[in-house]
Amino acid sequence: MPTLDGGHLFLTGLYPVRTGLRAREGEPLRPWSHHLREELALLPTARQNPETDAAGFMSPFARCRRTHFARLVVIDQPMWGGRMPVDPILNIVLRRPLKSQPPYDVLSRPWLLLAADIDRTDAPDGGLASWAEHLWAVAGEEMRAIFSACEGFEAVIDGHSFARYLARGQIETTMSFNGYYDGEPPLGGPGLARLAARPAAAAAAVVAAGLLAGVAGLLAWLAIGLAAALLVLWLGLGELSRAGARPFPPFPESDLPSVLKALFVQQRFAAFVEAHQLDPPEALHAAFAAFLGETRPADTDPAASQQPGVIRSDGGTLAAPLLSPPGEGG
């Protein structure tokens, strides 16, 4: 699964945490990694209960209507998977002595991991730059507080430099997860005949070259046949690799505004069913028409949808408006 897949940008970035101690007037010296953990611990998440809703705090990532999920994690050391497995019986039979194994990997410093699922754009980078610039515009204070603990962040002064900084730390996402497919994705793509066309043409060219050169003898033609078969195998594997590396097509209505609208309608429809399950057909028909007029299922306008970062928006205690206007600028 590539970084750009299914209409989404699956961002994975690793950023080196500064070593040494953080010196600030009026505060004790402490490692930069401790400061980073404190900033992450204080970072608001979602409004998921009455207490967090009443506090009025909202995740800074919820201010961008392209961010489905985002996670920030400090990685101190990689997990040790244990010794490489050996077969003790085979060692005894072959009289092989026990051999020491290379030491496990050790990181020289902590690293900050940023993993995010973002609606992609048609830009060559999938929209990473525009997303980062907008995130800086709506949450620059929080981003500076977090990434100031990372090496090289001193040069970040605006949204453009923040986007470049995130891009420098980006690594390929090799196992993305798209949770919005509700069936087989419409893969399409080239058929078997198209995939085999180039290898077959190359093999035919090899054979034709042999005929034009007047090659004679069984061994010579066996060598030509072997060369043609190897060429077919090499080119065929290349065609399959290129076809397999293509991103899945976007699944309909899997962008964030559509997902938020689906949650908005789902919650209200559950309340509608509970309130009208005993209605006679005529009354139910009229009530459902009113429900459609109120919820406007096809309208993804933020004013008629669930807000990012809000767990529930069905009129309960968790339906407070955003602290900042939705939508992406610039």
N, C-alpha and C positions, 0 to 999 in steps of 0.2 A: 504494500500500500504506500503510495508516494505522499509527499507533503501536501500536494494539491490533489484533492480527491473528492468526488461526489459533490462538487460545488462548494467545498469548504477548504480553508487553509488551516492545516494542522501544524501549529507553530510549536517547535521544540527548540529551546535556547538554553545554553549553559554559559554562565558568566562567573569569572573567577572572583572570589571574595578577597578583599584586601587582608593581608597579613599585618601583624603588628597590633598596636593598641590605638584606640580612638581617644584623642585628647580633646577635651572640650572644657571651657572655663566653667568652674563651679560643679563639675562632675568628676567622679573618680575615673581613672584609666581602666579601660576594659577592651577586650578583643572586638574587632569589627564584626566578627560573626555573632557575638552576643547582641550587639546593637541591631544587627539585621534581624535576628530572631525576635527581638522585642518589637520592632516595627511590623513584622508579619503577624505577630500575636495581637497587636492592636488594630490591625486592618479590619474594617467592618466587612461582614459577609452579606448574607441576604436577610431580609425582613421575614423571619420564619416563625415568630411567635409574638404575642402581644407586647412583651418586654422590649424586644429589639425594634418593633414597630414604633413604640412610644418614644424610644430614644432618638429617633429621627436620623440614624446613621444609615448609610447605604454604601455598598461596595463600589469603589471607583470604576471598576470594570463595567458596572451596570449603566454607566453614563454613555456608553457606546452601544448603539443598537446593531452592532455586527458581532458582538462577543457572546457566544453560547456558553462556554465554560472557560475558566482560567484558574490555574493553580501555580503557586509559588512555593518551592521547597528548598531547604538548605541541605545539601548532600555533603556530609563530612567524610565518609569513607564508603567504598563499595561493599556490598554484602559479600561475605566469604562463603563460597559454595561448598567448602570442604575439600578433602583430598580427591585427586583424580581416581576414579575407580580402577581397581586391578583385579585380576582373577587369581586368587591364592592357589587353587588347585593346579592351574596351568603353570604357575611359578614353581611349584614343587616338582611337577613332572619335568619341566625343562631346566630345573636346577638354576633358576634365575634368582639372583640375590635381590633383596629389597633395595630399591633405589630412592634416593631423596628426590623430592619434587620441587620445582621452582617456587619461590615465595609468592604469596598472593599479592594482588595489586594494592598499592597504597597511594592515596592522593596526597600531593604536597600541600594542599590548601583546601578549604571548603569551597564549594561551588553552589551558585544559585541557579536552580532550574525553573524556567518559565515554560509552562505547557498551556496552550490555549487552542480552542476550537473557534474559528472565525469564519464568517461569510466571506468567500473569496470574491475578487473582482477580475476583470479581464486584463489587468496589468501583468507584466511578465513575472513579477514577484508574488502574484496572487493577491495583491492588495496589502501586503505587509507594511509598506511605507505609509500609505494613507491611513491605515488603522493606527499605527504608532503615532503619527502626527496628530490625529484626532484625540487619541488617548492622552497625549501630552497636553493638548489644549484644554481638556476637561478634567484631568487628574494629574497635572504636572507636579503639584506639591507632594502628593502621595508617591508618585514614581521617583521623584528626587530623593525622598526620605528613604526609599527602599534601595535603589540602585546606587546611591552614594557610597554604600559599603562595598561596591565592586570596583575592581581595577579598571582604569581607563575612563571612568564615568566623569572625571573632572572636565573633560573636553565637551560634555553635553551642555549646550546652552539654550537649545530650542527644539521644536518638534522634528526638524530635519536631522539634526545631529542625534537625537534620541532614536529616530528610525534607523540611522546608519549604525548606531551602537547595537541595537537589537539584531540587525541583519548580520553583523560580524560574529555574534555569538550563536547564530542559528545553525542547527545541525539537521540532517535529514530525518524525517519522521518515517520509520520503517514499519510501524504497526499502528496505524491510526484506527479510530473507532468512530463510526458514523451510526448514531442511534436512531436515525429517522427513516431508514428503509423499512417498509412494512411488507415487502415481497422481494422477488428477485429483481436486481437492478437491470435496467434496459441496456445491456452491454453492447449489442450490435457488433460493430467492428468488422475487419476483413474475414472472409470465409477461408476455408481450407485451400480452395483453389488459388485464391489471391496470395496466401502465405507461401504456397508451393511454387508460384510462378517464377520468382527470381532464382531460387535454387535450381529448378528444372531448366531454366534458360541457361544458367551457367554450366550445368552438366552437358547440355546439348552443344554449347560452344566448345567445350573441351573435346568432345567426340568429333565435332566437325573439324577442329584443328588437326586432330589425328588423321582424319581422312584426307584433308588437303595436303598434309605433309607426306602422305603415302606410307604411313606406318604399316609395317607387315610383321607377322609373327605373333604367336599366342602370348608370349611373355610381355611383349610390348603393349598389346591391347589389354592384358590383365592389369598392367601398371596404369594405363590410361583409365580403365574402369575404376580402379582403386582411387585414383586421384579425383575422378568425377564424383565418386561416392563420398569421399571426405569433404569435397567442396560443397556438395548438397547438404551434408550434415552440418557443416560449419555455418553456411548461410541460413539454413533452416532454423537452427538454434538462435541465430541472430534475429531473424524475423519474429520468432516466438517471444524472445526477450523484449523486443521493442513493442510488440502488441500487448504483452503483459504489463509493461511499465506505464501504459496510458491510464490516466485517471478514470475512475468510474464517472459516468455522466451525472449531472445534478439530479437529485430526486425532486419531483415536483413539491413545491411548498415546504421545502426544508430550510429556508432562510429564517433568520431570527424573527422578523416581524410576523411571518406566517405561523411560526411555532407559538409565539406569544398569543396570537389571535386564537389559535386552536385551544390553548389552555383557558383563555378567557371564556370561550363558548362552552367548553367542556364543563367548567365549574357551574356556570349558570344553567346549563341544560340539566345537570344533576338536581339542582334545586327546582327546576321546572317540573321534572318528572315527579319529584316528591310532592309538589303542591297540587298537581293536576291529574294524578293517576286514577282518581275516582270520578273524573268529570265525564259527563255524557259526550257522545261524539261531536255534537254541534258546538258545545262549549269548549271542548278540547281543540277543535279546529280553529276557533276564534282566538283562543289563548296562544296557540302555537304561532298563528300569524302575528300576534302582538309580540311574541318572543323573537321572531325573526326580525321584525322592525326595530326592536330595541337593541339586539345584539349585533345585527348587520354582519353575518358570518363572512361575507366576501370582502369586507372593508378592513384593511390592516392599518388604518390611521391610528396613531398612538392614543388619540383621545378616546377611541372606542376599542381599546385592547388592554391586555395586561401589561403592566410596566415591568421592565427588566429588574431582576433582583427581588421581586415580590413573590412569595410562595403561593399566596392566595389573593384573588382579586374579585371575589364574588359578593362583595358588600359587607364582609365581616370586619374584624378589627385590623386586618392586614391590607387594607385598600388605600393606604395613604399615597398621595402623589409623589413623584420623583422630586429630589432636592434640586436637580438641574434639568433643564429642558431636554427631552429626548431628541434623537436625530443626530446625524453626523455632518459636521460642517467642514468647510474647506475641501 
